[in-house]
Amino acid sequence: MKNKVLKLLECNGRISFEQMAVMLDTTVEEIEAIVKKLEEEKIILKYSAVINWEKAGVEEAVAIIDVKVSPQREVGFDAIAQRIYRFPEVRSVSLISGEYDLSVSIEGKSMKEVAMFVAQKLATIDHVLSTRTHFILKRYKMAGVIFEDEEVDRREVITP
């Protein structure tokens, strides 16, 4: 039941307990208890909306930065990741496999602001060996949501 509640919330964070109870054939009280427990256990961390900022007319620069680091004794990558995710510009930090160790997503008002963050804050952290920055030019899909308007029917019209 817990996983079903999580899936419903993941698809629609605004779904009501009443709707979930009907969909899962249970009571509102049981759904409330499950959600409360999931929040207390820090399984549900936050409720948020997926926003198309470009369509809202908000200019922003988003970048994904690959970071190669030298892991620290006793704590590995965790201490460096923690230091990075504390910056307000940072949206996410993930340990990844491959040539680089961390993937860092950041947001700024301009590409220059993002570049300055990388040069002055990120690259200067002890144990950061190198970075590679990729700017997001256009979003097509994020968090399972397609950003483009409805697909245009490209079929040719056939007349009798």
C-alpha positions as CSV (number, residue, x, y, z in Angstrom):
1,M,0.0,0.0,0.0
2,K,2.9,2.4,0.9
3,N,4.4,2.1,-2.6
4,K,1.0,2.7,-4.3
5,V,0.5,5.9,-2.2
6,L,4.0,7.0,-3.2
7,K,3.4,6.4,-6.9
8,L,0.1,8.4,-6.8
9,L,1.9,11.3,-5.0
10,E,4.8,11.2,-7.4
11,C,2.4,11.6,-10.4
12,N,0.2,14.2,-8.7
13,G,1.4,15.9,-5.4
14,R,-2.0,17.6,-5.2
15,I,-4.1,14.5,-5.2
16,S,-6.5,14.4,-2.2
17,F,-6.6,11.7,0.4
18,E,-10.2,11.1,-0.6
19,Q,-9.2,10.4,-4.2
20,M,-6.4,8.1,-3.1
21,A,-8.7,6.2,-0.8
22,V,-11.1,5.6,-3.6
23,M,-8.4,4.6,-6.1
24,L,-6.7,2.2,-3.6
25,D,-10.0,0.9,-2.1
26,T,-9.2,1.9,1.5
27,T,-10.2,4.6,4.0
28,V,-9.1,8.2,4.1
29,E,-7.8,7.6,7.7
30,E,-5.5,4.9,6.4
31,I,-4.1,7.1,3.7
32,E,-3.6,9.9,6.2
33,A,-1.7,7.6,8.5
34,I,0.5,6.2,5.7
35,V,1.4,9.7,4.4
36,K,2.1,11.0,7.9
37,K,4.4,8.1,8.6
38,L,6.2,8.5,5.2
39,E,6.7,12.2,6.0
40,E,8.1,11.4,9.5
41,E,10.4,8.8,8.1
42,K,11.7,11.4,5.6
43,I,10.6,9.2,2.7
44,I,8.4,12.0,1.4
45,L,10.8,15.0,1.6
46,K,8.9,17.7,-0.3
47,Y,5.9,18.4,-2.5
48,S,6.7,20.5,-5.5
49,A,5.5,21.5,-9.0
50,V,7.2,21.0,-12.3
51,I,7.3,24.5,-13.9
52,N,8.2,25.5,-17.4
53,W,10.1,28.7,-16.5
54,E,10.8,29.5,-20.2
55,K,7.1,29.6,-21.0
56,A,6.5,31.7,-17.8
57,G,9.0,34.3,-19.3
58,V,11.7,33.8,-16.7
59,E,15.3,33.9,-17.9
60,E,17.6,31.4,-16.3
61,A,20.7,29.5,-17.0
62,V,20.8,25.9,-15.9
63,A,24.0,23.7,-16.1
64,I,25.0,20.2,-15.4
65,I,28.6,20.0,-14.1
66,D,30.6,16.8,-14.1
67,V,33.1,17.0,-11.2
68,K,36.1,14.8,-10.8
69,V,37.2,14.6,-7.1
70,S,39.8,12.9,-5.0
71,P,37.8,11.0,-2.3
72,Q,38.8,11.6,1.3
73,R,39.8,9.0,3.8
74,E,37.0,7.7,6.0
75,V,34.3,9.7,4.2
76,G,34.9,9.0,0.5
77,F,32.9,11.4,-1.7
78,D,30.3,12.3,1.0
79,A,32.1,15.2,2.6
80,I,32.8,16.9,-0.8
81,A,29.3,16.3,-2.0
82,Q,27.9,17.8,1.2
83,R,30.1,20.9,0.8
84,I,28.9,21.3,-2.8
85,Y,25.2,20.8,-2.1
86,R,25.2,23.6,0.6
87,F,25.6,26.3,-2.0
88,P,22.2,27.9,-2.8
89,E,22.8,27.8,-6.6
90,V,23.0,24.0,-6.4
91,R,19.8,22.1,-7.3
92,S,21.1,18.5,-7.1
93,V,24.2,16.5,-6.5
94,S,24.6,12.8,-7.4
95,L,27.4,10.3,-7.2
96,I,27.8,8.9,-10.7
97,S,29.8,6.1,-12.4
98,G,32.2,6.8,-15.2
99,E,35.0,9.2,-15.9
100,Y,33.6,11.8,-13.4
101,D,32.5,11.2,-9.8
102,L,29.7,13.8,-9.2
103,S,27.0,15.3,-11.3
104,V,26.0,18.8,-10.1
105,S,23.0,20.7,-11.4
106,I,23.0,24.4,-10.8
107,E,20.8,27.4,-11.7
108,G,21.8,31.0,-12.2
109,K,20.5,34.2,-13.8
110,S,22.9,34.0,-16.7
111,M,25.5,31.7,-18.3
112,K,28.2,34.1,-16.9
113,E,26.8,33.7,-13.4
114,V,27.0,29.9,-13.7
115,A,30.5,30.1,-15.1
116,M,31.6,32.3,-12.3
117,F,30.2,29.9,-9.8
118,V,32.1,27.0,-11.3
119,A,35.4,29.0,-11.5
120,Q,35.2,30.8,-8.1
121,K,33.3,28.4,-5.9
122,L,33.2,24.9,-7.2
123,A,36.6,24.4,-8.9
124,T,38.4,25.9,-5.8
125,I,37.1,23.3,-3.3
126,D,39.9,21.1,-1.9
127,H,39.9,17.6,-3.6
128,V,38.1,18.9,-6.7
129,L,40.4,17.8,-9.6
130,S,38.4,19.0,-12.6
131,T,35.0,20.0,-13.9
132,R,33.1,19.8,-17.2
133,T,30.1,22.1,-17.7
134,H,27.1,21.4,-19.9
135,F,24.5,24.2,-20.3
136,I,20.9,23.2,-20.7
137,L,19.7,25.0,-23.9
138,K,16.2,23.7,-24.0
139,R,14.1,21.3,-21.9
140,Y,11.9,18.8,-23.6
141,K,10.9,16.6,-20.7
142,M,11.6,16.8,-16.9
143,A,10.4,14.7,-14.0
144,G,8.3,12.7,-16.5
145,V,6.5,15.8,-17.8
146,I,6.7,16.7,-21.5
147,F,7.3,20.5,-21.9
148,E,6.2,20.9,-25.6
149,D,2.7,21.7,-26.5
150,E,0.5,18.9,-27.8
151,E,2.0,17.1,-30.8
152,V,0.9,18.4,-34.2
153,D,-0.7,15.8,-36.4
154,R,1.8,15.4,-39.3
155,R,-0.3,13.0,-41.3
156,E,-1.2,14.1,-44.8
157,V,-4.8,14.7,-45.5
158,I,-6.2,12.4,-48.1
159,T,-9.3,13.6,-50.0
160,P,-11.6,11.4,-52.1
